[in-house]
Amino acid sequence: MSSSRSMESRTGRTKQRYAEEGERLVAGVVPLNEARTHVLLIQSTRRTGWVLPKGGWESDETCVEAAQREAWEEAGIICKVDYDLGQFTEARTPKQISKDAPKSLYQFYQVTVTREEAEWPEKHKRNRRWASYTEAKTAMKDRPELLQALERSTISR
């Protein structure tokens, strides 16, 4: 593991970036294996189920750096960015949005996982697992913005 990778997850929103309409800017990855046959999913800490690694894009980093940091903190992976998959608007209803959980605007990148570490910052609260395209679609059926990112990736279908 690189000595520059922290074993502490960033917390709080003091450096959080926001879009013009007030959406929280979130960077994430669709982490594929070299063969592009499987995607690495992580357990959600706020909801039940499996999700893609993602988190707040902060003011002291680029969007790509934020995506790679979140991949490390949440999934314990080192990855190489392959493609910019674009932006995705969160699908929560107005009733589900609050001051503590504002609407988010996601920026996803397809990445190739180059290394999985045995220890990572959020290991104590997240499991990870490799899933086929079909398994991932089922696991993330309630998260349309994550499914859209998966759909734009080059994973084998």
Stockholm file with secondary structure:
# STOCKHOLM 1.0

chainA/1-157         MSSSRSMESRTGRTKQRYAEEGERLVAGVVPLNEARTHVLLIQSTRRTGWVLPKGGWESDETCVEAAQREAWEEAGIICKVDYDLGQFTEARTPKQISKDAPKSLYQFYQVTVTREEAEWPEKHKRNRRWASYTEAKTAMKDRPELLQALERSTISR
#=GR chainA/1-157 SS CCTTSCSSCCCSSTTBCBCTTSCEEEEEEEEECTTSSCEEEEECSSSSSEECCEEECBTTSCHHHHHHHHIIIIICEEEEEEEEEEEEECCCCGGGCCSSSCCEEEEEEEEEEEEECSCCTTTTTCCEEEECHHHHHHHTTTCHHHHHHHHHSCCCC
#=GC SS_cons         CCTTSCSSCCCSSTTBCBCTTSCEEEEEEEEECTTSSCEEEEECSSSSSEECCEEECBTTSCHHHHHHHHIIIIICEEEEEEEEEEEEECCCCGGGCCSSSCCEEEEEEEEEEEEECSCCTTTTTCCEEEECHHHHHHHTTTCHHHHHHHHHSCCCC
//
